[in-house]
Amino acid sequence: MEPEDRFPFGYAWITFNKDDSIKKVLDQKDHFLHGYKIEVQLHEEHRNSAEEDYRQRNSEEDNM
């Protein structure tokens, strides 16, 4: 915990077995862990391909 404000601060890495699982997580607006709102980001290694997939899915949905 951060000593000044007692808020937890840290990083975690989660590995998914399926790309669909990653997409489901990224499609959710808010994420909470033990009552704390957390920020979900892709590791730089996967960011470019995942962002492209996300853009393609959103453009397909917009065209429906």
Buried (B, 14 or more C-beta within 10 A) or exposed (E): EEEEEEEEEEEEEEEEEEEEEBBEEBEEEEEEEEEEEEEEEBEEEEEEEBEEBBEEEEEEEEEE
